[in-house]
């Protein structure tokens, strides 16, 4: 865990709990290592390269930190940090979205009535 430094000032809204901070750290680590990871994945899948080169690329890919994998990133609510029921357009959980919409804090969203 000492490999990744957490930023003293985080660049998105309100961080409530450690899960949200950890998710932010994973996103930053993924963005920094994405080009290297894609290059290694290309080298592993390229059958025209020598087998030894492909094996070395596979070893380097497997030794990369787990935070650099795209599957580690999870959509979380920016208000409460929940990982389930998150509306991706608003980056909020269903419950927080409902509260904010009813309070009129989300522009263009109003309660439906017919």
Phi and psi in degrees as a GROMACS rama.xvg file:
@    title "Ramachandran Plot"
@    xaxis  label "Phi"
@    yaxis  label "Psi"
@TYPE xy
-72.9244  -10.3434  UNK-2
-65.646  -34.6627  UNK-3
-105.517  129.411  UNK-4
-96.9827  130.4  UNK-5
-80.0072  137.609  UNK-6
-69.5645  141.748  UNK-7
-71.5267  -36.2057  UNK-8
-117.889  117.708  UNK-9
-91.2297  148.651  UNK-10
-94.3961  6.48535  UNK-11
-125.265  157.434  UNK-12
-25.7702  -119.054  UNK-13
-102.871  120.319  UNK-14
-96.9199  120.362  UNK-15
-95.3312  -48.1812  UNK-16
-133.969  176.775  UNK-17
-67.1703  -28.2498  UNK-18
-64.2543  -39.2088  UNK-19
-68.966  -40.471  UNK-20
-65.4635  -41.0815  UNK-21
-64.7132  -39.772  UNK-22
-63.8118  -39.1467  UNK-23
-63.3115  -41.5902  UNK-24
-62.4325  -40.2189  UNK-25
-64.3466  -39.5388  UNK-26
-65.2744  -40.9141  UNK-27
-66.1281  -43.8305  UNK-28
-64.1634  -39.7096  UNK-29
-64.7938  -42.4941  UNK-30
-64.2613  -36.975  UNK-31
-71.3478  -34.6012  UNK-32
-103.187  6.52179  UNK-33
-65.1612  -43.1151  UNK-34
-64.0169  -43.7368  UNK-35
-64.8676  -40.7006  UNK-36
-64.4344  -41.6439  UNK-37
-65.8145  -38.6507  UNK-38
-64.1903  -42.3894  UNK-39
-67.2442  -38.9097  UNK-40
-65.2143  -37.0758  UNK-41
-64.6446  -42.1395  UNK-42
-65.1654  -36.6031  UNK-43
-67.2589  -38.9909  UNK-44
-85.1994  -13.7235  UNK-45
-76.9513  109.023  UNK-46
-77.8191  -11.3953  UNK-47
-80.5921  -15.9997  UNK-48
-76.6235  155.229  UNK-49
-62.0813  152.247  UNK-50
-62.1086  -36.1342  UNK-51
-64.8232  -41.8859  UNK-52
-63.0606  -42.7803  UNK-53
-64.3868  -38.5733  UNK-54
-67.1581  -39.2633  UNK-55
-65.4268  -41.0209  UNK-56
-64.6155  -39.165  UNK-57
-64.7711  -39.4621  UNK-58
-65.217  -43.7796  UNK-59
-64.3801  -38.034  UNK-60
-65.8835  -40.0436  UNK-61
-74.1282  -20.5276  UNK-62
-91.1732  -3.02455  UNK-63
-68.5141  153.529  UNK-64
-63.7574  146.938  UNK-65
-66.2484  -22.6988  UNK-66
-69.9357  -13.5164  UNK-67
-86.585  -0.0843211  UNK-68
-85.6565  141.306  UNK-69
-70.0637  -21.0397  UNK-70
-74.4445  -13.3086  UNK-71
-77.7069  -19.7567  UNK-72
-81.6257  132.022  UNK-73
-129.234  137.544  UNK-74
-68.9788  127.887  UNK-75
-127.948  153.074  UNK-76
-70.0778  132.769  UNK-77
-76.7796  -15.9726  UNK-78
-88.3872  -45.7474  UNK-79
-122.235  -10.5047  UNK-80
85.0382  7.87146  UNK-81
-66.728  147.108  UNK-82
-103.504  -3.29725  UNK-83
-122.083  150.174  UNK-84
67.5575  37.5869  UNK-85
-96.5143  126.355  UNK-86
-82.1272  115.557  UNK-87
-68.1194  -27.8509  UNK-88
-66.2625  -33.4529  UNK-89
-109.605  -8.55297  UNK-90
55.6455  39.3056  UNK-91
-134.479  151.842  UNK-92
-71.2821  163.11  UNK-93
-57.2953  -44.6003  UNK-94
-65.1276  -48.0231  UNK-95
-66.0659  -35.2402  UNK-96
-61.4503  -43.651  UNK-97
-62.8447  -45.102  UNK-98
-62.247  -44.9059  UNK-99
-68.8562  -37.2228  UNK-100
-67.7412  -41.4002  UNK-101
-67.3123  -30.3426  UNK-102
-79.1087  -10.6091  UNK-103
81.4849  21.3126  UNK-104
-87.8632  -8.92448  UNK-105
-108.936  114.498  UNK-106
-68.2536  138.043  UNK-107
85.5179  1.17708  UNK-108
-116.624  127.943  UNK-109
-141.797  162.279  UNK-110
-68.7979  134.292  UNK-111
-77.6112  141.768  UNK-112
-148.453  132.731  UNK-113
